[in-house]
Amino acid sequence: MCSQVKQPVKSNAIKNSSSMENSSSKKENPYYSRTDRTKLNVPNTEWKKILDPEVYAVAREADTERPGTGKYNQFDELGEYYCVVCGNHLFRSDSKFSSTCGWPSFFEADKEGVSYKRDSTYGMERTEVLCKRCDSHLGHVFNDGPPPTGTRFCMNSVSLDFEPDAKTAEK
């Protein structure tokens, strides 16, 4: 099992969005940057003021979106995935694969983008994946993925921000 759901995360605002970007406004988040990799030390009281409740619950309280509900679960556009909280680069789309576990899965992460922490909650031994810049919860990593790495990064869509290649090329 990828994750244990603490409480259902209502994602209607996210699912009903016409954009492929999560609903947290980057303009209202002074810490969001796709170029700055400086470690952030922002208290949760501050994050709670900035982030949408769904994003806060998953990213800051290690909640989990319900399986099969995330917008990036069955999504296959080419581009880059970033932390929705701080903008740190996490994954390239060509490392994404269909794992059928109910959450977006990747076989490789940006080594400078993620960190790991032991997670013994719910009577399970897992490895939690965190954003290396802001320490936000992204999901978990397992050793049952495809070649070439054999790993499966099982991520919450609500923790991810996607930018398609076409948009990147226009800048």
C-alpha positions, 0 to 999 in steps of 0.5 A: 500500500502506498499510503494510509489515508488519515482523512479524506482530502476534498479535492473538488477545487483542484479537480474542477480546475481547468488548469493543470496547476494546483490551486495554491496561488504562487503569487501569494506564496513569497517562498515559491521559486523554481530557481532558488534551492536555499533551504527554507525554515518556515513554521507551519503557522506561516504555511497554513496562512499561505497554502490551500487547506488540501495542500496544507493537510498533505504537505505539512501534516503528511495526510494522503489524498484518496487513491485514484483521485489525484489529477496526475495519477493518469496523466502523461504529458511531457514536462517537469514536476515541482513541489507545489509548496516551494517550487523545488524541482522533483521529477522529470515526466520521463521517469513517470510510469503507470503503477496502478497503485492509485497515485502518480509514480516515478522510478527516479527523483531529482537527487537535489530535490528530495530527502527521505525520512523513516516512517513507522506510522500505522504499524508499517515501516516505510520511507517518506519522501520530502521536498529537500527545500521546504520539508513538505510531505510528497509521498513514499518510496518503495523498492518494487519499481521498474528498471533501471532503478527498481524504486517506486516514488508514490506521490500525492498529486496535490503535492505536485506542480507540473509545467509542460515542456511546451510552456518551458520552451516558450520562456 
